[in-house]
Amino acid sequence: MKKIAMRSVRAALQLIPKKLKNKLKQNERLTSLYVRSVRKSGLFFDAPTPKQTQALYNNWLEVNKSAFSKSVGKIDGWQAVIFGTDSQGQTEEKLKALGVKTCFVTGDKNKSTLEEHISRLNDQLPTLLIIGGDSLEKSAISHLCEALKESDLVYCDTDELDNNGAKSAPRFLPDWNPELQYSTAYINTGVMIKTALLKSLHITNQTTIAEIVTELSHTIKSLSINHLPLPLVHQPAVEKDISNTLERVKQVIEKHTQAKVETDEQFSVNRLCWPNSNPLVSLIIPTKNGKALVKACIESILEKTTYQNYEILLIDNGSDEQESIEYFSYLDTLEKVRVIRYPAPFNYSAINNFGVEHAKGSILGLVNNDIEVISPDWLNYMVGHVERKDVGCVGAKLLYSDTRIQHAGVVLGYGGGAGHAHKNFPRFHTGYLKRIAATNNYSAVTAACLLVKRTHFDAVNGLNEEDLSVAFNDVDFCLKVKGLGVNNVYCAEAELFHHESVSRGLDISPEKAARFKRELAYLQTTWSDFIENDPAYNSNLTLKRENFSIKSTLELKY
């Protein structure tokens, strides 16, 4: 009933004139009531149903006809390895129709071993890696070979093909996303690779494509991986068991790293816990008053966190409520807590920069005062990630008080600026491409709970106090850190509550709206390339909502 009522309210709002709607938005109580009601109703901004997705994909296919038919360039020749079984010979037959020079199936035990097959491949020609049963779009080879010219291997998006030739269930993938590969083996078919690289590996009849990609990413640090945001590979519309693929990827990770890998059978993802050197972590928590929030936050950290080498810096930004002042004085007597006064006007960036100046740790944690620990090993996982040489900022899986997703990574471009991926989805929803359940890379993560090396923080001069005092400072910071040549990580295993904006209220007063507008303009100007095309997202997905839906007709026109 709640969902039906809220859908009716939302439908009615569409009939209200724009001027009146904008005026209503300025009423803080009314806006707060609406937001709370949407969350309680279980209406999480309309995650697309299979029927809606199919309609959007049919439209997408119609609009993008030319992209498939277009011939990119001349092909001098290519080879193919079909992984698994191709019992009906359909994949091999279709590849021969497309002009493959050499083709063999790894699962055919009547022929020579896979290594023998690969040794006979021509180094001068590229090799396609594809799963038995899959097929290619007619223009796929042309697109893949052209993209391979500037890289070592290239992969593309996929969809499903039924017996009647109807396309469905597109998988619009991000650009190279190492954490997603380790967690989900998302690249596992439709890979065009330079043959010399393939020959450099020890390959058996049990080897998978995902394993090859993962192996190369660990052994060749300068590996260039390209991604084509076109569904050029069609897979059969059957349920796929990826347990063996995840196991093979797990074995590669354990061979090359010290990470402990466990396969979560419930969500079919690998969970990686990286080792750490037990560094001191400085958790910086700004606040003004908010005794109840701060108490829940700090007590949950002290009582639940299994990682013990940390300090808490509570930055008091001018508290004037006696009960808060008294409680903060008590906190200041605790061994792990220091309370530091910051009497200047509220500026989120400046407060955190100030906190860092007083921090002793080599790892810095930016934590909001309305955070509350859920998973005791949250800091173990996050510290393990942040100490890795190729990792910059590490963010957590944050839940609203009612357990819906508040943060599971930040996507650039949402609403013309940036937004939280899968916002308001249920806690245990796997997400698009399992990106709620699986640790993966995003261009940015929220600073409501963020870890970063002090060296990285200093290298980018901390948070931007001048231009981004409240909004988007974390996004700007993450992108600057990413610019150092490292990846930012959303850590799905670190689960905490984020009772968002309880302490500050909503940003809808005229003054706050004007400031938000200025900060949004700064983000749009400074990071226009990421807003136009976030590499951790996909250009075929909507920027109107945070639900990973395919772009609508209106969006595809622009």
Secondary structure, DSSP 8 states (H G I E B T S, - for coil): -HHHHHHHHHHHHTTS-HHHHHHHHT-HHHHHHHHHHHHHHT--S----HHHHHHHHHHHHHHTHHHHH---S-----EEEEES--TT-HHHHHHHHTT-SEEEETT-TTS--HHHHHHTS-TTSEEEEEETT-EE-TTHHHHHHHHHTTSSEEEEEEEEE-TT--EEEEE---S--HHHHHHH----S-EEEEHHHHHTS---TT--HHHHHHHHHHH-TT--EEEEEEEEEEEESS----HHHHHHHHHHHHHHS--EEEEETTTTEEEEE-------EEEEEEESS-HHHHHHHHHHHHHH-----EEEEEEE-----HHHHHHHHHHTTSTTEEEEE--S---HHHHHHHHHHH---SEEEEE-TTEEE-STTHHHHHHHHHTSTTEEEEEEEEE-TTS-EEES-EEETGGGSEEETTTT--TT---GGGTTTS-EE-SB--TTEEEEEHHHHHHTTSS-TTT-SSSSHHHHHHHHHHTTT-EEEEEEEEEEEE-TTTTT--S-SHHHHHHHHHHHHHHHHHTHHHHH--TTS-TTB-SSSSS--B--HHHHT-
